[in-house]
Amino acid sequence: MKNSYLKKYLSISLGILFFIISLFGIKFLFKEYLLNNYIQTNEQVLGIFDRNDLNRTLSAKPIICYTAIFKNTALWSSRGNIETALTNQDILITVETWLKGIDYKNNVLKEVLNGHFDKQIKELAVLVANGHHQVFIRWNPDMEVPTDVYPWQFKSPEDYINSFRYFSKKIKMYAPNVQIIWGPSGYPGDTEYWPGNKTVDYVSITLGSRSELTTYFYPQDRAISDMLKHKLHRLRFIDKPILIMGGGIGETRFFDSWLNYQKSCFSQYRNTIYNKSNYTDSAHIKPVRTSLKIGVFDPNKRLINQRGINVEHLFTDWGEVERGDFEQKFSEVINRHHEVIVTMEPWRDINGKSDTVVLESILKGRYDQQIKKLFSIISSTKTMVYLRWMHEMEIPIHRYPWQSQDPVTYINAFRYFMQLDGGPGGNVKKVWGPAGDRGSVDFWPGSDVVDFVSVAIYGLPDKNITDPEKQEAFSTIFNRKYFRMRFLDKPLFITEFGVKGSEAFQDQWLADAAKTINTNPHIFGICYFNLYDNPKAWGNIKAPDWSITPRSMIKFSNLLKK
């Protein structure tokens, strides 16, 4: 009997003990959480760039930067010295939303939209609403960098944009005077995440971003002045003041002369590259087609005589123009009564030698005679010609000498070409042809020198994918690339597309392509690449063969709404 009472007593005692330990443990963890959610950071606001007031500078008293950590596991209320700061000077609070516990694998942006952070958002807004100085709030920065430093990275632009708007609206409900900052790092593709003027007061970029140091998709600028130049350029579609943040770069490593130089560049190209017509708040309304152009790049002539084909694609270079090879091929297409896409690749001369500084050479007039000869050939007919010049410039490789180059230099070379001696004849439509990858719009040359935007859509998203079944659907690729062009007001011409694999798989992929094309009236033309790709571009991997059978092309054409 005594043993049973003893066991019962010990059981109850241990239960109470574990409860007390658990309770104090939770309190301790909660206390630690509260004490650490406001952290004064070593980030600094180094400068400001305001396109509408280039003389604008920061106030003499520095803006103090804090980071506020929002977690879904607890509320925060510890305010530390931030309350004092609110009464003394301007502050900038960077809000980070994190998921902990059983929810940590969920999409944090969707959890924001589901209201899981509403209490934290309200408490922050109430805290700062009555401050005597300016309060800036930056929410979930560096969203565009393809890495996993933060849980809101590697998420869709749609999810980020919707959750940013939600956060901004909630803050403004309780603290209408707070200035909301949209804070990309300034990495290629940042404007894909632009939430719009109504929910943003300022933009920020970060020099020495921690996120960028963890990824190598794009080469990193070694000089801070180049970093500043490229990050400011990427935001030329957005008409908001830009705060320049120093991640690992402090005031002692930042020179006002760099910022002044960027202001002078902006003034120099105010009427072209940095024209106010670039500013936009949402997707531009694009023209709608009345008929669809169907074309092929088909050097083996397996598809060009099919009924319904009305465009052929030719690739050429300086050497072909000089030798007369291009004129012969061009005349053959005209004699078949087909319109022509001419992709001009300005790299190899008559001896097959590549110009490694081709952009600078163009601007110095080295190729003026070749350009004039090209214009003379393509303008000698009444047939429509689509002139595509220096394509796929945004891909960070060196397949072509105009890739991985400074966007401003590229734009100036593009404009120089299209406007030389008044440009080509009236039958020629000017085509700007990025691949449609990240950072495409950084190279946008301006509406006055572009009639069509073209993109390339191939099933393989990565060179290392050799299994045809793993290719992305046409619709998936198109939607991603088309979204990147939403700031532009020109119709679309898909001048290259293709898929590898069995005939059955190709037919399936092309059926999805036809459905996508039919439901997007802004696509004015398409052109199938009926050949294998250049083996030199694929290294040790076998180059994909995009060729399809005449039977597959007929099936595809029959699915299209002409």
HELIX and SHEET records of a PDB file:
HELIX    1   1 LYS A    2  ASN A   36  1                                  35    
HELIX    2   2 ILE A   82  ASN A   88  1                                   7    
HELIX    3   3 GLY A  101  ASP A  103  5                                   3    
HELIX    4   4 VAL A  108  LEU A  113  1                                   6    
HELIX    5   5 ASP A  118  ALA A  129  1                                  12    
HELIX    6   6 PRO A  157  TYR A  174  1                                  18    
HELIX    7   7 ASP A  190  TYR A  193  5                                   4    
HELIX    8   8 ASN A  197  THR A  199  5                                   3    
HELIX    9   9 GLU A  212  THR A  214  5                                   3    
HELIX   10  10 ILE A  224  HIS A  233  1                                  10    
HELIX   11  11 GLU A  251  ARG A  253  5                                   3    
HELIX   12  12 ASP A  256  GLN A  268  1                                  13    
HELIX   13  13 LYS A  276  ASN A  278  5                                   3    
HELIX   14  14 TRP A  318  ARG A  323  1                                   6    
HELIX   15  15 ASP A  325  ASN A  335  1                                  11    
HELIX   16  16 VAL A  358  LEU A  363  1                                   6    
HELIX   17  17 ASP A  368  ILE A  378  1                                  11    
HELIX   18  18 PRO A  407  GLN A  419  1                                  13    
HELIX   19  19 LEU A  420  GLY A  422  5                                   3    
HELIX   20  20 SER A  440  PHE A  443  5                                   4    
HELIX   21  21 SER A  447  VAL A  449  5                                   3    
HELIX   22  22 PRO A  468  LYS A  470  5                                   3    
HELIX   23  23 PHE A  474  ARG A  484  1                                  11    
HELIX   24  24 GLU A  503  ASN A  518  1                                  16    
HELIX   25  25 PRO A  535  TRP A  538  5                                   4    
HELIX   26  26 PRO A  550  LEU A  559  1                                  10    
SHEET    1   A 8 TYR A  38  GLN A  40  0                                        
SHEET    2   A 8 ILE A  64  LYS A  71 -1                                        
SHEET    3   A 8 ILE A  91  TRP A  98  1                                        
SHEET    4   A 8 VAL A 135  TRP A 139  1                                        
SHEET    5   A 8 GLN A 179  TRP A 182  1                                        
SHEET    6   A 8 TYR A 202  LEU A 207  1                                        
SHEET    7   A 8 ILE A 242  GLY A 246  1                                        
SHEET    8   A 8 GLN A  44  PHE A  49 -1                                        
SHEET    1   B 9 LYS A 293  PHE A 297  0                                        
SHEET    2   B 9 VAL A 311  ASP A 317  1                                        
SHEET    3   B 9 GLU A 339  GLU A 345  1                                        
SHEET    4   B 9 VAL A 385  TRP A 389  1                                        
SHEET    5   B 9 VAL A 428  TRP A 432  1                                        
SHEET    6   B 9 PHE A 452  TYR A 458  1                                        
SHEET    7   B 9 LEU A 492  GLY A 498  1                                        
SHEET    8   B 9 ILE A 523  PHE A 529  1                                        
SHEET    9   B 9 LYS A 293  PHE A 297  1                                        
END                                                                             
